[in-house]
Amino acid sequence: MRLPADHSSPGAARAAVRSVLAEAGLTDVLDEALLLTTELATNAVVHARTSFDVEVTADADTVTVTVMDFHAGPITHNYSKKKPNSSTRPIEQLEERGRGLLLVDQLATYWGTLHYPDRKGVWFRLDRAGAAAVTAPPATPASPPAETAPPVASPSAVLGDTDTVSIDAMRSIIEGSRSGQSGDIADFGEKLLGWLCAVLGAEGGAILVDRADGRGMTTLADHGAPVPGRGGLRVPINVGRPWRGELVFTQPVGSFAVALPEMAADRLSLMLENDRLRYTDNRRRTWLTYLAEVSELLAQSLDTELTLALIPRLVVPRLGRWCAVHVADGGGLRLAATAHTDESATPELQELLAEALPQLDDARQVSAAIPLPTPINGHAVAMSARGQALGVLSVGHDSAHRLDAEELAIIEDVARRAALAIDNARIHAERRRVAEALQRSLLPPKLPQVEGIDFGAEYVPTGEGVEVGGDFYDVMGLDDGRWLVVVGDVSGKGVHAATVTGLVREVTRTLVCDGRPLPEALGRLNETLVERGNGRFCTLALAAVTPRTGGRLDVSLYLAGHDRPVLLHTDGRTSLVGESGTALGLLKKVSLPQAKLSLARGETLIFYTDGVTERRRGAELYGVERLRLEASSLAGFPADVVAARLRAATLSFSLETPRDDIAIFAVRNDEAS
């Protein structure tokens, strides 16, 4: 078969050999045949760089493979019978491109070279173990003329009288390297070094590897006497940067002083590269897991100060011995948080950081990590998010430790994630301040102090307090001596709900202060919500409280779709009062029945929104009956205590954050007896 000068051609040649040997039933020498075919085909592709022919001949006992390329040129050996006293040039003296023939020389039963004016080739023959000796290699169209072949020389004859390593051992070592089944690379290295030292006559050897972890060259495997720090035989092992490798021997005396170590280094480079790739992959997986944990922990905090304090604790000791976070403050930098593996060294660290402020300020202006000089020994990275420079993250390490490029990249990544967490916490804090300010504008700043009437109120916003709720309450005095209590709940949350809440509150105040009767005021308010409420509706409880002689409070109560309030009697009994009408903002015409009641001394009227009764614990609701039961134990308490106790009971009912706003308003007849 003819194959192109392509990297896939050695694989095609192997497939052809495998097919022929399988058909001939000659599987005993399959591994050796595939290995040698690979060597010869690879040489044709890499060195001849021409297409090449592969010829395979097999019978029950032997296989012969010939690889012929079309690049004319000499091959040092014309034909070898594997005699130890061969007159041809020694195999170890072959030029670099011929060193693959070492394997052919060691593994093949016979091998030789072919020369023509326009092409050249190499052939080898493998005999089944125990096959009858033949007098010559088989003749093929591409093979040289047949001639008498002497018996195969013994391993000791090939390697020298002092060498005792068998060809089978060498074959096992090389095959282990090729198949990647050698087990632990250190164990494989020791076996390989033992064989090489025996062949080379060296007293000792070692495999040195620099994994770019700051420790320099370390010993992966060794054999025999210690190798010198300089001198001896040193062969580089080609491995992907930033790793480095070296095969080192004491001064060898064998005839394979150059060729075999270089061939072994070539095989070791494949194993070390696989080891480097596995190491790199595992390390990157570890870093990705670490970064995911950092992001998760930072995302859980929406408090700026807590986030700043958390960042150094996530860095130390994983990325360094100490860490410091400086935040931009008034054009300069302010130290916000530090962490050190040795807490007693924190004061000294803070002094060094104060002296290094100019370098830290420089780091704020660049996008990459900059080194901090001795004695601080570290790197500083700007923390920037959404185009804003928020501060600087500094990470320190031992002076003997050298951070690699990947560790620096991780520090920069942590700085970016920390900056985003800080910025998110600040945005959250700003939203919360805005929501709180807007919410305060929708509630009375304080409840009035009225002789004979006691007011108490509690309000709990939903979630983290960053949304403005639709629940509200209000109390105002009228010119005729009455006090108007308003408790409402606008549908939805957020700015739009707050707009409607403000509209309801101000329209109600305006209409009532203009002297409009309460039914008329509620009707006009309904018309306003239908026109300007943007589809939102409102439930409302409106109560006009009038002090009377004799110490009683008369109450005119209107419920526009709102929950009925609880009347708490002095003996602890409770009852629901009022009659619910139509919510405002849904229909043009509403039904608003009036209820009249009178509060005796010590009695309390309790208003609430659905955030109380619909508070959930799983599938269970807090409900009106539980509210009445809790209120029954509060007879005789001031109004503010009643509201606070009901608020606490509602919140403790469930561990979940409230899904809806909670508003509670209590009016108590506080007339002295």
N, C-alpha and C positions, 0 to 999 in steps of 0.2 A: 504494500500500500504506500502511496505517496502522500505526505502531509506537508502543510504549509509551515512557514517560519512564524508560528503563532504560539502564544503561551498556552493555548489549549491543546496543542498537538501532543505533548508528552502524555496527557491523559488519554488521548485517542490511541496512542501507541500501547499504553498499558492495557487498554480494553482489548486490543487485538491479541496481545500476548495471553491475557487471561482467557479469552475465548478459545484459542488454540490449545492451551494446556488443559482446559476443562474437557475439550473434545478428546484429547489424547489420554485423559486420565492421569496426567503427570502433575498432580497437585503437591507432591513432596517438595518441589523446588519452586513453587509459585511465588513465595515472598521474595526469594533471591532474584528470580527472573524479573519481577515487577520493579524491584529496586534498581537493578542494573539497566533495565530499559529506560527507566526515568532518567538516570544519569546520562546515558548516551544521547537520548532524545533532547534533553535540556541543553547539553553541550552543542548539539547541532543548531538549536534555536538561538542560543545566547551568543555563541562564538562564531559559527559559520554563517548564521543569519541567512540561510537559504532553505528552500524546501528540502525534504529528505525522504529517502525510501526506507521502509522497515520491512524486513523479510524474516519470517518465523517458520522454522521447520522443526517438527516434533514427532517422536514415535513413543513407544511405551517406556523407554528408558532415558532418552536424552532430548534436549531442546537446544536449538541453535538460533540465536537472534543476531541479525546484522543490521546496523544503522549506517546508511550511506548518505552523506551530504554532497552538495555540488560546489564546494569551495575548495579549489586545488591548494594544497599546502602540505607541509610535512607533518607527520606524527612521529614522535621520537622512536617509538617501538614499531618495528616492521612486523615482527611476529615473536611471541613469547611462549616458551614451553614451560615456564615457571621453574626453570632451573636456578638454584641459588648461585651458581657460577656462570650465569648467562653473560655473554659478551656484550649485550646491549647496554645502553646507558641506564644507570640505576633509576628506578621509578621515582625516588624521592627528589631527583634532580630535574624532574619535568617542570616545564613552565607552568604558570598559574592555571591556564585554561585546561591543562591536562591532568590536574589533580583528581578529577573524578575517576580517572583510571585506577586510582588506588583501590577503590571498591571493586572494580572489575578484576584487578590483579589478585585481590584477597579472596573474593567470593566465587569466581568462575573456575570451573574445572579446567578449561582451556580458553584462551582468548588470543586475538591477534588483530592486526590492522591491514587494510587494503588500500592500494594506491593506484590511481588511474590518472591520465592527463587532465581530465576535467572533473574529477571527483575523488573522494577518499572516504574511508569508513572504518568502523570498528565492529568486530564480531566477538561473541562469547558463546561458550557451550557449558551447559549444566547437566550433570549426570545424576540420575536417581541414586540414592545411597544404596550400596550393595550391588549396583549394576556391574556387569562384566567389563573388565578393562578392554579398551579398544586400542588399536595401534595408531590411529590418527583421528583428528577431528573430521566430521563428515564433510564431504564436498557439496557445495551449493553453487548456484550460478554466480553468486557474488563472493564466494569464499576463495581463499588462496589454494593453490595446488596441494593435494593431500601429501602428507609426509609422515614419517613415523613419529609418534609422540611418545616421549619417555614417561615413566610413572610420575604421578603427582608427588611433588616434594613435600616433606613433612613441614608442619608449622615452624618447628625449631630451625629448620634449614632456611626458611624464608626470613624469619625474624632475627636470626643470629643464634649462635650456640648458647648465649647466656639468657636468652629470652624464653620464657616458659608459658607465655599466654597462648591459649589455643585460638584458632580461627573461629571456632564455634562461640567462644566468649566474646570475641570482637563482633561477630555477626549479631549476637544477642544485644549487645550494647547499641550498635548502630540501628538495628531494627527497632529497639525501644525508643530511641531518639526520633526515628522517622514516624512511628505510629503514635507517639505521645502517650504510651502506656507504661512509662517507666516509673510511675508512682510519684512520690515526693521528689521534687527537683534536686534537693540536697542529697538524698540517697543516690539518685542517678549520677550526680556530679562526683560523689565519692567513688562509685564504681568506675566511672570513666577515667578519673584521675589515677586510680590504682592501675588500670590497664596501660594508660599512657606513660606513667612513670616507669613501668616495667619495660615497655617497648623502647622508650627513649633513654633508659639508663639514668634517669634523674632521681635524685634522692627525695624530692618532695615536689608537690604542686598544689595550686589553689585556684579556685574560681572566685574572683572579686567582683562585686557589683555595687554601684552607687545608684540608689533608688531616688535620688534627689529629695531626700527627706532631711537634709542638713547634717547627716552623720558621715558623709563622705563614703569612701570605699569600705565595704564590709565583706567579710568572708562568707561566701555562700556554701562552699565545701572545700575541704583540704585533705591532703594525703601525705604521709611521710613527714620529712623534715620541714620546718617553717621556710617559707619562701622569702627571699630578700626584699626589702623595701624598694631597692633600686637594683638594676642589673638583672642577670638571669635571662631566661627566655620569656618574653612578654608578647602575647598575641591578643590584639583587641577583639572583643566580641561585639559584633554589630547589633545594636538594639536601639529602639526608638528613643529619641530625646524626650525628656531630659535625663533618662537613665544612661548609664555607662557600664561597660563590662570589660573584664580582662582575664585572660587565661595565663597564669604565671607558673614557671617551673624554675627550680634550681638549674644550674647550667647542665643541659643534657649531654650525653655522650653517644647516643644511638644514631643510627643512620637515617632515622625519620625525623630529624631535629626540627625541620621547618614544615614539611608537608602535613604530617599527621596532626600536630597541634592546630594548624590553620583549618584543616578539615573538621576537627573536633569543635573548634570555635564557631565554625559555620553551623554545625548542628546545634550547638548550645544557643546560638543567637535565636533560632526558632523557638526553643523552649522558653528562653528568657523573655522574648517578645510576647509569647502567649501569657506568661506570668505577669508581665507589665500590663497587658491589656486587661487581664482579670483583676489585678490590683487597682488599676485606674477605674475600671467599671465599679468595683466594690466601693472604692473611695467616693466616687461620684454619687453612688446610691446613698452612701452614708451622709454626704453633704446635703443631698436633696431632702433626705428625711429630716436632717437638722433644720434646714431652712423652712420646711413645712411646719415643723414644731414651733419655730420662731414666729412665723406668720400667724399661726393659730393662737399662740399665747398673747401676742401683741393685739390681735383682733378682739380678744376678750375684754380688753381694757379700753374704756372711752373716757377715762380720767387722765388729764394731761400729766399731772404730777406722778400718778401711779405708773403711767407709761414710761416716763423718764427714769423712774427708779427701777423699773423692770429690765430695761435694755442692758445695763452692765451685767446683771445677773444671768442673762441669757448668753453673754459672750464669755464670761469667766467661769470655768477654766478652759472651755472648749476651744477658744480661739487665741487665748493669751493669758498671761499671769495677772494682768490688770486691765481695766477698761474705764474710760471716763466719757461723760456726755456733757458737752458745752452747748448752750443754746444762745441764739442771737438775742441780744437784749440792749436796746438803745444804741445800736450801731456797733457794739462790742460783743464780747463773749462772756457768758456767765456759767460757772461750773454748776451743773444741775444734779449730777449723780456720779458716784464712783463705786467700783468694786475691786477688791484685791484678794488674791489667794491667801495672803498674809494680812489679816486685819490690822496688825500692829504697824504695818508699813504704810497705811493709808495717809497719815499726816505728812510723812515725807513725800509721798506721791503727790499730794495736793500742792506742796511747795514747789516741786519740780514742774508741775503743770502750770503754776502761776508764772514761773520763769519762762516757760515755753509758749506763752500766749502769742507772741509774734508769729512763730511757726504755725500755730494752730489757726491764726487768722489768715495766714497765707493759704492753708489747706482749704479754707472755706471758699476760696476763689477758683479752685481747680476741680476737675471732675475725677481725678485719680488719686490713689493713696500716695502720700508723700512720707518719707522716712523722718523720724524724729531722732536727733543725734544723742550720743551718750551724754549724760548717764541715764536719760529717760528710756532709750531703747524701745522704739515702737513705731507705729504708723498712724497717721491721722487721715481721716476721710471725711469729706464734706457730706452733710445730711441735707439733701435738697428734695423738695416735693412740689410738684405743680408750678415749677419755675421759681420757687422761693427758696433761698438759702436759710435753713432753719437752725443750723448749728454744725458741730463737728463731733464725730465719733473717733476716739483715740483708743488704740489697743496696743498693749506693751507685751514684750516677751523677753526671755533671757538673751543676753548678749551673744551667747554661743549658738542660739537657734536662728536659723535662716529661713524666713518665710518663703515658700515657693509661690509661683504665679497663681496657682489654684487657690491657695489660702488667702492671698491678697484679694483675689476675685470674690471669695466668700465674704471677706470683711466688707468689701464695697457693696455687695448684695445686702448684707445685714444692715448697713448704713442706709441704703435706699428703703428697705422695709421699715426700719425704725423711723425714718423721716415721714413716710406715709402714715404710720401709726400716730406719730405726734401731730401731724397735720389733721388727721381724722379726729383725734381727740380734741383739738382746738376748735375745729368746725362744729363738733358735737356740743362742746361747751358754749360756743357762741349761739348755736341754735337753741340751746336750753335757756340761755340768758334772755334771748328774744322771746321765747315762748313764755317764760316766767313773767317777763315784763308785760306782755300782751295779756296774759291771764290775770295779772294783778289789776290791769286797767278795766277788766270786765267784772271784777268783784269789788265790793266796798273796802276801802283801806282799813276801816275798823268799824265795829258795830257800835251803835249809839248807846249811851247810858241813859236809861229812862226810869224814872221813879215808878215802881210798881210793876214794871215789865222787864223781864230778864231775857236777853237774846244770847244764843250760842250757835256757832257754825263751824263746820269742818269741810275741807275740800281736798280731794286726792286726785291729781291728774293721772291719766293713763300712761302706761309704758314708762320710759325713762324721763318723762317730763319735757321732751323736745317737741311735742305736739300740743297745740292749744285745744282744750276740751270744749265741748258744747254745753256742759252743765254750768249753771250759774245760780247765784242767789243775790238778793238785794233787799234793803229795808230803807224806807224813807218816811219822814214825818210830813203830815198834811196840815193845812192851815186850820182845819176844824178840830184838831187835837187827835185825829186818828193816826195810826201807824200802819203803813202798807208793807206787807211782807210778800216778796215775789221769789218763787223757786221754779226754775225752768230747765229744760233739756232740749237743746237743738240737735237735730239729727246730724251725724257725721262728726268729723274732727278736723283739725288743721285750720289754716288761715280762712278758708271759705266759711267753715262753721263759726269761727270767731267773728267774722264779719256779720253773719246773721244774728249771733248772740248780742253783739253790740247794737245792732239795729233794734232787736226786741227790747233790750234794756232801755235804750234812749227813747224810743217811741212810747213805751209804757210810762216812763217818768214824765215825758212831755204831756201826754194826754191826761194823766191823773193830776198833775200839777195845774193844768188848765181848768180843773174842776169838772171834767167829764165823769159821768157815772161809770162805775166799773164795768157793767155790761157793754156800754157803748165803747169804752176804751178797748175792751177785748175785741169787739167787732171791728173797730178801725185797725187794730193791730193785725187781725186776720187778713183784712184787705191788703194791708201793706206787705205781708209775707207772701200772699198769692201773687202780687205784682212784682216784688223785688227779692223774693227769697231764693230765686234760682232753683226751684224744685225742692228746697229744704223745708221741713216742717218743725214745729216746736210744741212740746207739751208744757203746760204752765199751771202752777198753783198760785192763786192770787187771794190773799187774805187781808181784810181791813180789820185791824184790832182797835177797839174803842174801850178805854177805861170807863167804868161806871161806879157810881156811888155804891157803897156796900162792899167794895173790894173785889168785884167781879170784872172779867174782861169779856166783852161781847165781840164775837168774830163773825164776819160775813165772808164766806168761803166760796170761791169759784175754782173748779177744776177743769181745765181745757185739755182733756186726754191724759191728765197726770195721775199718778198713783195716789190713792186716798191716804191722807196723813193718819198718824197714830195718836190717839188721845190717851195720855198717861194720867190716871187718877192718883190721888194721894195714897190710896190703900194698895197700889201696885196693879190694879186692874187696868187693862188696856182695851181700846175699841177703835175701829176704823170709822172715820167720819167723812161726810161729804158725799157728793154724787158726781161721778166722772162724766164730762161732756166730750165735745169734739176737739181734737187737736187742731192747732192753728196752722194755716198755710196749706191745707189740703183741699178744702171746699170753700166756695164763696159764701155760703151760709153755714153758720155753726150753731150748735145747741150748747148753751152754757147755763145749766141749772144752778141756782144759788142754794147754799146751805147755811143755816144760822146755828150757832152754838155759843155757849157761855162757859168760860173757864173759871172755876172756883179757885180760891187761894191754894197754891201749891201744885195745881195741875199744869201739865206741860203738853203742848201740841208739837208733834215731831213731823217735819217734812223731810222727804228724801227723794233721790232720783233712782232710776232703775239700775244704776251701777251698784247699788246696795243689794237689792233683792235678786239681781241676776248674777251675783258673784258666784263663780263656779268652783267646785271641788270634784273634778272628774265630771260625771254626769249629774251630780247633785247640785241644786241651787240653794243659795242662802235663804231666800224666800221671806215672805211677809210674816209668817208665823214665828220663825226663828227671831226676826227683828222684834216682834211684840214680846216674845219670851225674854229677850235680853233687856228690853226697855222696862219690863215689869220689876226688875231688880234695882232700878234707878230712881224710884219714887223718892221725892224729897231732896234730890241733888240739884245743884244749880244747872242752868241751861247749858253752859259751856262744858260742864262735866258730863252731862248726858250726851252731848254731841261727840265729845272726845271718846267716851267709852263705847259708843255705838260704832264709831270709826274703827277703833282698835279691834272690836269683835268681828267686824266685817272683814278686815284685812287678815286677821289670824285664821279665818275660816279656811283659807287656801294659801298654799305656798307660792302659787303663781302670781306673776305681776298682774295687776288689775287690767282687764281688757277694756273696761269702760270707766269713765270718770265717776267719782263718788262725791256726792254733795249731800250734806245733812244740815238741817236748820231746825233749831228748837226755840219755841216761844213759851216762856213760863210765867204764870201769874205769881209775881213776887211781892204782892201787896202784903204789908205787915198786918197781922191779925190784931 
